[in-house]
Amino acid sequence: MVDGKTLTRAQAREAILALLDEARQLVPSERPAELPGAVNGEGAYIPGWHSFEHVVWRYGSDIWGLLTEHPALRDDDDLCEQIIAIVTNPAALRGRQSFILACGSVKFAAYAPQIASQLGDPDVEGQALSTLIKMRAGAYAAQVRPLLDSPSGFIRKFAKRYLARYEGASDGVGLS
């Protein structure tokens, strides 16, 4: 990871653009076949990861760190749209998780529909739900409600938290 504290805002932006480019180059043009996985202690199926997923995930994590160190970059529409392009690319599989988490700010609330569209994807639905809570995006109770039956305890927990805050919200933005 590049130390975002030692970079200027412009340097951090260039570093993010380079990481986005590297991530895009690693993501296959079509969604690859699933690898064999295992069932965890909660009874949830945990799929195997392709090697590119780990690297893409790391790039998203590095971007998240740079956005944390330089929060003004969250106002950069070009950067945000490039991040969202990876978020919404199912061929990136679980590598998208960190990109979704990097969007966990009210500054990304305009992209809540794209994040919410990931709720049906088991590769990233927990991260999408966590991010919607952080965005204060409260208009997705209907999409979240089925997650109360998830085999994953952390997803059920976040679904309960989301619904407790936003059940019945219709304007897309929560108040808490």
Secondary structure, 3 states (H helix, E strand, C coil): CCCHHHCCHHHHHHHHHHHHHHHHHHCCCCCCCCEEEEECCCCCEEEECCHHHHHHHHHHHHHHHHHHHCHHHHHCHHHHHHHHHHHCCHHHHHHHHHHHHHCCCHHHHHHHHHHHCCCCCCCCHHHHHHHHHHHCCCCCHHHHHHHHHCCCHHHHHHHHHHHHHHCCCCCCCCCC
